[in-house]
């Protein structure tokens, strides 16, 4: 899998996880189960996954832009 594909995977995964987290919090508040231990563990797991995906996407994005800039500089030095 290419880095660009992995970047999209992590970015979309992060968005989906944050949406799922938001929907779960709203539903838990409506039915009164927000402070139950099992729900807290579930929401923390979703938060960890969402943040992990976001951090990986940012790191890949930075590395791709750094590689593109290095490539551009290298081609400019040759000519």
C-alpha positions in Angstrom: 0.0 0.0 0.0 1.4 3.4 -0.9 1.9 6.2 1.6 -0.7 8.3 -0.1 -3.3 5.4 0.3 -2.3 4.9 3.9 -2.7 8.7 4.5 -6.3 8.6 3.2 -7.0 5.4 5.2 -5.8 7.1 8.4 -7.5 10.4 7.7 -10.9 8.8 6.9 -10.6 6.4 9.8 -10.0 9.3 12.1 -13.0 11.2 10.8 -15.2 8.1 11.1 -14.0 7.4 14.7 -14.6 11.0 15.8 -18.1 10.9 14.3 -18.8 7.6 16.0 -17.5 9.0 19.3 -19.7 12.0 19.0 -22.8 10.0 18.2 -22.1 7.6 21.0 -21.7 10.4 23.5 -25.0 12.0 22.4 -26.8 8.7 22.6 -25.3 7.9 26.0 -26.4 11.3 27.3 -29.9 10.8 26.1 -30.4 7.3 27.7 -28.5 8.2 30.8 -25.7 5.7 30.5 -22.8 8.2 30.0 -21.2 7.5 33.4 -21.5 3.7 33.3 -18.1 2.0 33.5 -18.6 0.0 30.4 -19.6 3.0 28.4 -16.6 5.1 29.7 -14.2 2.3 28.6 -15.9 2.1 25.2 -15.7 5.9 24.7 -12.0 6.0 25.8 -11.2 3.2 23.3 -12.9 5.2 20.5 -11.0 8.3 21.5 -7.6 6.5 21.6 -8.3 5.0 18.1 -9.4 8.4 16.7 -6.4 10.2 18.0 -4.0 7.4 16.9 -5.5 7.6 13.3 -5.2 11.4 13.4 -1.6 11.4 14.5 -0.6 8.8 11.9 -2.3 10.8 9.2 -0.5 14.0 10.2 2.9 12.2 10.3 2.3 10.7 6.8 1.1 14.0 5.4 4.3 15.7 6.8 6.6 13.0 5.4 4.9 13.2 2.0 5.3 16.9 1.8 8.9 16.8 3.0 9.7 14.2 0.4 8.0 16.3 -2.3 10.0 19.3 -1.2 13.2 17.4 -1.2 12.5 16.0 -4.6 11.8 19.5 -5.9 15.0 20.9 -4.4 17.0 18.0 -5.8 15.6 18.6 -9.3 16.3 22.3 -9.0 19.9 21.7 -8.0 20.6 19.5 -11.0 19.3 22.0 -13.6 
